[in-house]
Structure formats: C-alpha cells, structure tokens
Amino acid sequence: MPSLTRVEATARGASITVESYQVDLDLTGDGETFRSTVTIRFRATPGADTFVEAQPTRLLAVGLNDRDLDPALLVGNRLPLSDLAATNTLTVTAEMAYSNTGEGLHRFVDPADGETYLYAMSFLDNAQRIFAAFDQPDLKAPVTLGVTAPADWTVAANGAVAARPAPGRWEFAPTAPLATYFVTLIAGPWHVRQDEHDGIPLALYCRRSLAAHLDADADEIFTVTRQCLDRFHGLFTERYPFGKYDQAFVPEFNAGAMENPGLVTFRDDLVFRSAVTETQREGRATVIAHEMAHQWFGDLVTMRWWDDLWLNESFAEYLGTRVTAEATRFTQAWTTFALRRKAWGYAADQRPSTHPVAPEEVADAAEGLLNFDGISYAKGASVLRQLVAWLGDDAFLAGLNAHFAKHRFGNATLADLLDSLAAASGRDLTGWAERWLRRPQVNTLRMETAVDADGRWTGVSVVQTAPPSHPVLRPHRIEVARYAADSPVRRLRVDVDPDTDQGRTALTELVGEPATGLLLPNAGDLTFAKIRLDPASAAAVPMLLPGLGDPLARALLWGEALDAATDGERPVADVVGLIAAALPAETEVIIAEDVLALSRNLVDRYLEPLAREAALLRIAGACATLLAGAPAGGSLQLAAARGLLRATTDTGLLAGWLAGEGVPEGLAVDADLRWELLHRLVVLGAAGEPEIAAEAAADRSATGAERAAECRAALPDADAKRRAWELLIHDTELSNRLVEATADGFWQPEQAELTAGYVERYFTDMPAAARRRTPWVADRVAGAAFPRYAVAQPTRELAAALLARDDLTPGLRRRVVDLDDDLRRALVVRTAVAAAGA
C-alpha cells in the first residue's frame, strides 16, 4: 500500500474540507471480518478530483452524491473520487478484516477464559482499516459512531453513549472535531469501574480476567487521574475539552498508550497482576499524565503534518513528567526522566538516523512513523525544559494558552507555536529554534579545571563541544553544583552562550577556592547535553556518590559514568566497580533499577566472555548486598532481587527460589517473578520445555503465553532455535505480542555458539519477513531479532551488504543502520581493550 505523501496531503487538504463522519460498524459476524459503513460529508473545489483511503477485504458499495461508483476502482488502498461538487456526500460499505497486529480493529481471545475483546487503533494511518477515510491529520471532523455488537458486550468510544435502542445496539453522540487517527472504540465483555471528578465522568476498563487486579489499583489510578486533571486545569485556561475521560487497558497493544479523546487506550501490562516497584507505579502515573497532556497538545490542537510530531510528543513528554512530579506522590519523576528517558534520547540523537526535533519535511506517513523515537520524545521534552528555563514559566504558559485559544479544534505548525511564544515572552525565538529544533545531534558540556600548588582552582570552565559531523553549539542555561564531603552544596547558575564565549564559559566565582569534592555540570538537568566531569571529580565519585542526598544528582552522576563507558572514554570495569561500591547504599529504587538495566548493555556487549563473567559476578554480589539490606516487601527489595537473578549463574539459588526455598523474607515469588526465574534457568540450561509447559499450564493468561514464548525461544537447543526462527520469519498468524516475545528471547549472550549460524540468516531472511508484516510489527521484530551480541567485524560486513540493497522497507533500513552503529561502538571498545592487553 502506498504511504500518503506530504505533497498529496497538502493538495488534498487544499481542495476539500471534511464536515462529518457517520460510521456504522456491525461486529456480529464470523470473527474474521466486520461490516463497515461510513457516510462522509465534505466540501470541495467544484470539479476537483481526489481520493479516499480504504483497506477492505471486500468493497461492497460506493455512492458519491447521486451516483454509484464501481468498487473495482479501488486500487491498493485508494479509491478515486472525480468531478466533485461544492458539497458532497460519500457512502462506502465494506467488509473489513480484524487484525492480530494491534492496528485497525484488533481482535483478541483471552486464553484465561475464552472471552473475545476488540479495540480500535487508528494511529498513524489505520483508520482506513476500520472505515473509509481521508486519513491525514489536518482533515479533522466530528465523528458519530453506531455499533451493533453481541448483546452481552459493552461498547465504548470517543463520544458518550447517546442511545441504546435495542440489545447490542450502541449509538454515540457526535464528537468534537477529531483527526482520523484518534477515532477508537472498545467492544467486548469489559469490566468497568466508574467515577466522576470536577464534572467530568471517569471510567476504567479492562478484561474480566484482570478485574481483581484493576479493582486493587482503581483508587490509585483514579487518584492520579484526578490530580493530573486538576493540575492541567491550573496550568491551562482551556478546560479538558472532550466531555468524559475513559481509560481502557487493552490486550496486545503496541504502544504504551494512545491519546484518543474521550477514550484513552493503554497496554494492559499496566494493570499489575504481580508485585511491582514504585518505579513501575510511577511509570504508570507518568503515562496517564502524558496521555492527558495530549488532550491539549495533539487532540485539541493537532499538528498539520507528521513533520510537527514534536508538537504532540515532546510536549506530552515534558508536561507528563512535570505534572506527575508536581501533582502526584511520585515527586521524583524528573529523576526517572534524567536516567531512563534521556538515555534513550541521547542514544537516538547520536545514531546515523538522527534527525531534528522538528524536521523541515517528512516526506510521507511511513517516514513519520520512524520518528516516534527518543528524539521526538525525550530530547524534545528536554529542549522544552530548557526553553522554560530561558523564557520563564509564566511566559511559556501564556504562550501555550494563546496557542490553544487561536487554534482550538484545529491544526497548527511550529511557526504557529513560535509566534504565540514570542508574543507572550517578547523574545525572538527564530535563532533558538534553528539551533535546538532544526539541527540534530547532541552537545557535550565538559568541566575543565586548573589547580595551583596550594590545591586551589586557578581556572574552572564549562567547555561545550559538538561532533564534527554536526558542528552546532547551542545556548544552555544550566547550573553547576559543587559537592564536597566537608561543605554544603554550592550551586552556580551559568549561561553558556556560544555567540559570546565561543564554547568556553569561565566560572570566575570558583577561582581561588580549594579544589575539593566534585563539580557537576547541568545540575538540575535543565538542558539536553551529555556531560563529562573533570578528572579529579570523576575520581571522587566512588567516595562521594553513596552519600549524596539528592537523587537527581546521583542519577546524573550515574548517567555520566555509563555514557562515558558507552563512548569508550572510560573502561566498563570502572562502571562495574562503581556498582560494587555505590549500589548497595542506593535508596532510590529507580536509580538501582536503571543502573542495573543500562549497565547490562555494556557488560553483555562491550566485554569479552571471560570479562563479562567476572563483571556479572561483581554485579550479582552488589545486588545480593543491596537485597540483604533492603526493607522486606518493599520496592528496593524487589529491584535487588530482579537484579540478582538476572546476573547470577547460581542455578541452585534460582531453582530454590522457584520452589519457594531460601526466599528472602517479604519477597513474593508471584507469577511474574516465577517467569523471570524460569527464564534465567532456561538460558543457563537448567530448565527446559517440561518446566515451561508446566508453568504455562499454571498461568493460563495472555502474559503467561508471552512469557512462555520468550522462554521457548531462549532454550539452548538447536530444534528450539529453529522453531523460533521459522516463527519470526514466516508466521503471520501469531499475534504481534507473541512474535515480539519470541524475538526478545532468541539471542542470549550465553548462547553465542548455538546461534552463530543465525547471524547471517538475519541479514538474508529479514527483508522478506519485514515485507510480510505491517510496518509497526515489522520494525519491532527487526529490532528485537537483530544479532545484538554478535559483536564482530563479520556481522558489520553483513549489515553493510544488506544496507547496499535497494529493496528494504524504511523501517528495516533504519533499524539495521542504528543497530549496526551500536555494534560499531562495542567493537571499538573491545578492540581497544584487546590492543591494550597485547
């Protein structure tokens, strides 16, 4: 199917104006297809020609004004419409297919009880898989939906229920103007919890098999929802504009969530069925706040085209984190952002596929999908945080409120937003936007010091650099903090301005002071820049880090150490040593969890097998010490236990815990922890198919099925690897989540010899496999199935040969380009270590 281009969208947007959609769906059919009828009313330039998108299994009838059109006119997903009148009515009736990919109208049969559930995912251009549509973001229109479903089902949609004229018949009120990619519904025997806040009806939905788990957390979810609504109403003059606020937790969802007005959908992993850490609860709260921010940025005011994706995601990321920290009990949300989200942004911005936060042009919708990455989310949010530091919060919020008022229920561009911000602040943002939004890649802020014979600073500077390929220096308003064991924290506000300091900003206030402790650039994490400590500060980190009371400062120091090792500027062994020295004293669960997660990439890929084994032994020891001192039954205990089981090779300990023996007091070996234990035993060759089958029989849930698929792919057995690979490459009947779970389990560092033959097969087989799947699923599988532990020059040569082909999907090309660059980094470090050892 051709992807809609920006040129086509612009031309169509100039020739037509959509006035309304009337959609009617019959969901009572055979379970393979459903019937869809849509009536679209639109105005057009008289005599103009255009097209409407539809992806039916069978197009039944098409009527345009007073004439019938031949269904055979449909080519691919495009139905031409010619000789339009000034006002037009188009009616399209079709049979549409349910999906198993999380796109269009997804159909799921719950293995726990056999019940069927449906949900619609129209993003990014999948409305056309549900009803015929002018499927582009700037042709917004009210949507009136009617649904015929089995009589015992519950149906919900963007709009409120207007009528129930007969059992199984649901008719919904017209919505405010929506972009087609926001149109959604859910249908099935959903479990529902309802509430109300400040005149806004609230509801939560989940599958019946998860009802007890949702009920256990409903108060927390409703509380977070109420707190976020209140905070957004305090920030914005425009109240929540879409009537009711439903939140549905749906199965086999691809994204974390989707901001459909009136009915936000979330992946139902966020209905926790086992013990979780406070970090996971904070993550759920942040997702709730993120999707609520979209109700203004994205839903009320929608980008005109996908080149302004940042107007949706960067703002939702920034405001979601901010509101979570300001309005809920999760006050350390910016610490999580600094260590986890920004690591994602920094990695994306340094890869070959880097792009500006706000690209000048996105050629088509398929390219737009590729930009849902760490740049559009984390970097964009960081840039906004820096803009607030520069403009001031009052001016920033005044600009946003003016933007909402001017473009309410319409579309806008980067230029529109900058105009509103400039008017509110009295500042010209042209130069700022050019450097921060139009240019890719990341700067580094490095501390440089000079010390005299008496141990006092004779010079302290923040030195800004940029990569040679993108030599752009940017203005940064930051803080530099000095931490010393024998004195209070001192903070200096610093304006790094390359137009005046040419990349070197002197901190004259520190000259003459004792050169003790450490200096942390970008304290408070107000800008998007990699940081590097001066050598004396880096040497002081192992001693000072455990005693720092500020979690954000600790997160930034951990991030600096991990990033320096990733760049090959410091040995991975230094990070492992820091884990051994400081992790046992860590009290913030997010820091413990993320340090362990981020360091595993370094340990598993940057170290040769013997060095990796030694590093894991030290990490396991640090986790065991942390576990021994953590409060029983708390988040830190669970995080330490997970870290230990993922690092240890002690199969006796793992099998004992799985059998309920030797388990630390307060640690619940529940369904999810059992799967983690079993997965590690499988990887180590200490458990096999009988144990997987027994665990799956005891856990007949969707999550259990996914965990079993991951474990089966991880079996150290040639036949198991062959079966898993065939599934990844050829099977399109299995659902998106089961295929992804299989890909996640396939490659294991401990199984390099067993999987060596599949390295070349990835590059041979994946192009055809990617074309068999929808773009979203294909991209996920291509990334997860990449031979990420085959850190060797022949792997890179295979990647180069693949990239020389001209028949790759855009998603596969970008995945391989980026993952090959990750291999390059790891190989550089391994080669340097080998050379030093020689």
Buried (B, 14 or more C-beta within 10 A) or exposed (E): EEBBBBEBBBEBBEBBBBBBBBBBBBBBEEEEBBBBBBBBBBBBBEEBEBBBBBBBEEBEEBBBEEEEBEBEBBEEBBBEBEEBBEEBBBBBBBBBBBBBBBBBBBBBBBBBEEBBBBBBBBBBBBBBBBBBBBBBBBBBBBBBBBBBBBEEBBBBBBBBEBEEEEEBBBBBBBBBBBBBBBBBBBBBBBBBBEBEBEEBBBBBBBBBBBBEBBBEBBEBBBBBBBBBBBBBBEBBEBEBBBBBBBBBBBBBBBBBBBBBBBBBBBBBBBBBBBBBBBBBBBBBBBBBBBBBBBBBBBBBBBBBBBBBBBBBBBBBBBBBBBBBBBBBBBEBBBBBBBBBBBBBBBBBBBBEBBBBBBBEEBBBBBBBBBBBBBBBBBBBBBBBBBBBBBBBEEBBBBBBBBBBEBBBBBBBBBEBBBBBBBBBBEBEBEEBBEBBBBBBBBBBBBBBBEBEEEEBBBBBBBBBBBBEEBEBBBBBBBBBBBBBEEEEBBEBEBEBBBEEBEBEBBBEEBEEEBBBBBBBBBBBBBBBBBBBBBEBBBEBBBEBBBEBEBBBBBBBBBBBBBBBBBBBEBBBBBBBBBBBBBBBBBBBBBBBBBBBBBBBBBBBBBBEEEBBBBBBBBBBBBBBBBBEEBEEEBBBBBBBBBBBBBBBBBBEBBBBBBEEEEBBEBBBBEBBBBBBBBBBBBBBEBBBBEBBEEBBEEBEBBBBBBBBBBBBBBBBBEEBBEBBBEBBBEBEEBBBBBBBBBBBBBBBBBBBEBBEEBBBBBBBBBBEBBEEBBBBBBBBBBBBBBBBBBBBEEBBEBBEEBBEEEEBBBBBBBBBBBBBBBBBBBBEBBEEBEEEEE
